[in-house]
Amino acid sequence: SIEIALHALSSDAELKRFTNDVAESAFAMRHWFNSRSVITHGGYCTNAMLVNLTNPSHVDTFVRRLTEQKVYIRDGFKGRLRSWCRISVPSSSELPRFLGAVEASLDGIELG
């Protein structure tokens, strides 16, 4: 993302701080999803995480609702990955808004 590129162009210390911040957000996201019986994968070495909503129609609804809130994630996987979507891990300052949008977008979707 642009934010990562801007941080990378500054100092090594700033890049390390930002990397640690995103790693903490990824940990919090994994915990948040897992506490709702949603399987996740990734977010350990990158700023991306895969989330399994168990049903392709759930992914379509989830993505549409997030898009309405101007939160964009990647879907459109084929085959066995059709029930998964890819989420970029936000910084800790963006995490509360992001998780609020995710929670609202999952409303009424049967998870787990």
C-alpha angles and dihedrals in degrees: 000000000000091000092058092048092051091050092047090056092056124063130321089242091054091048091051091048091050092046091051090047092054091045089055090049090050090052090050091048093050089051092047094051095040091051085060093049092254115142116228133185129194134006091125101101102010138041091251132089132186117223123197114213091178095229130060091221089057089055091052092051093044094050092046092051093047091048089054086058091048093250111132126202133166124256133148098101116158134228118352091002094059092104091053130086131191120236126190110225111242126218117264091259090056095041100087093052091044095050090045090055091046092050092049090047093052093052109128094007112124108233134193 
